[in-house]
Amino acid sequence: REYSIYSGANEDYIEILVREIKEGYLSQKLKKLKQGDFLIVYGPYGEFVLDERDKNTKEFIFIATGTGISPLHSIVKSFPTIDYKIIHGVRYKEESYGINDYNPGKYIICASKDKSAHFYGRVTDYLKDFEPNSNQIFYISGNNMMITDVISMLKKKGVKVKQYNLEIYF
């Protein structure tokens, strides 16, 4: 099974973020691991990485649902001085992983079932009033239906293909 790295590139350990599925095969096995247990890890794979040439000149808009926040969390931990905004879609506010790892005001929780979040509704509802610009680069990670809807919205708002990167989770 493939997982994105949650920890920063400069950490001396690797973290992954796993949502526990009660009937799930792998999440239940991972939950039972103890420090010192042997685990075989392959990779990393993929190209969902920040282009370091852009880190001081671009604004990064990170859009995620659920555990799709993992690679975005890793990017923020790896490059803490970048200009970024995270728009994270969850069902309930308490599903906002690592909220204290982000700069205040840079992390927006869009909760579809919780009115106490920053925004009540889906990520796509939040983005209806969002006005992108040519200096922004979008990193979109999570549910494939959300990604399809967000890409459609961004295209209609004039965002070019070269301005976004995708990580489809499920």
N, C-alpha and C positions, 0 to 999 in steps of 0.2 A: 504494500500500500504506500502511496506517496503522501508525504506531509511536507509542508513548508516550514522552514526554520523560523522560530519565534524570537530567539535570542539575537543579540547584535553580533556583528562580524568580529568584534574585538574581544568577545567573551572567551573564557577558557573552558567553556562547556557549550553544549548544544541543547536548546529547549525546543520542544514542539508543543503546540496547543491542540488538544484532542477533546472533542465533545463526547461525553460519555453517552453511549447508546445502551440502554438496559439489556436489550437482546443482542447487542452487537458482539461479534466475535473478537475483533481486534481491540476495541476500546476496553473491554473487560480484561483481556490479557495484559494490556499496558497498565491498567489500574493496579494490578497485582504485583507489578515489578517493585523490587526493593533496591536500595542503593547497593551497588556491587554486583547486581545481576548482569549476566552477559546478554548483549543485544547486538545483532549484526545490522549495520546501517550502510546503505549504498548511496552514492551521490556526493554532493548535490547535483541535481539536474535542472534544466530549464533556463530560461532567459529573462525571468521576471526580476530584473535587477535595475538599480538606479545607475544611469550613465553619469559617471563622476564628472564629466565635462559640463554637465548641467547644474551641478549641486549649488553653485554660487550665483547662478544667473536666472534660474527658472523658479516658478512657484509650482509646487507639487500638490495636486488634488488627489487624495487617496480615498477611494470609494470601496467599501467592503460590506459583505453580509456575514454574520456569524463568525466562524473560525477563519473565514477569509481574511480576517484582520492580521493573521500570523505574519505573512511576508511584509506587510506594511509596518507592523510593529518592529520587525527586524531592521527595516530601512531606517526608521526613526532612531532606533537605538544605535545603529551604525553611523548615522550622519545627523547628530543632534542639532546642528546649526542650520540645517536647510529650512527654507520657507515652505511650510506645508499646512494643509488642512485635511483632517480626516472626517469623512462622513460614513458612519458605521450603522448599518441596519441590523437590528435585533428585534426579538419579540418583546422582551422586558429589559428595563434599565440595568438590572443586575447581571445581564449577559454581556455587559460592556467590559471586555477583557483588558486589563492593563491600563485602565483609565488614568491612573496616577503617573504613568510613564510619559504622558504627553504634556506639552506646554498648555497652560490654561488658555481657553478660548480657541484652541486649535483642533479640538475633538468634539464633534457633534454626534450625539446619540439620536438616531431615528428609530423609535420603538413603535411597532405596529399594534401592540396590545398594552401599552403603558403610557398614560397621560403625564406621568411625572418626569419623563425624559426631556431632553432639550427640544425635541421635535416629535410630535405625535403623528405617526404615519410612516410610510415606507420611504426608502431612499429616493425612489423615483418621484414621490410627492414633494420631497424637499427640493429636488433638483429642478422642478418646474419653474421656480423663480430665480434660479441660479444663472448668472450671466458669465459665461466663460470668456477668456481672452487668449490671444495668440502666444502669450508668455507662459501659459500654464501647460503642464504635462499631467496627464491623468493615468493613475495606476488603479485598475479596477479588478477586484478579487472577490470570488465567492460564487454564489448560486448562478448557474448559467442563464436562467430566465432573467434575473436582475441585470446581468451583464448585457444581454441582448437588448433589454429595454433602455438601459443607460446609454449604450452605444447609439441606438436609434435617436434618443433625445439629443445627445451631443452632436451628432451629424446634422440634425435639424437646426441646431444653434451655431453651425459653422465650424465645429471642431474637426480638424483634419486627422486622417488616419495616423500620421506620424506623431500626433500628440497624445496617443494613448497606448497603454500596455495592458495585457489581459492575463489573468490567472484564474482559470475556470476550475472550481472545486468539485461541483457535483451537478 
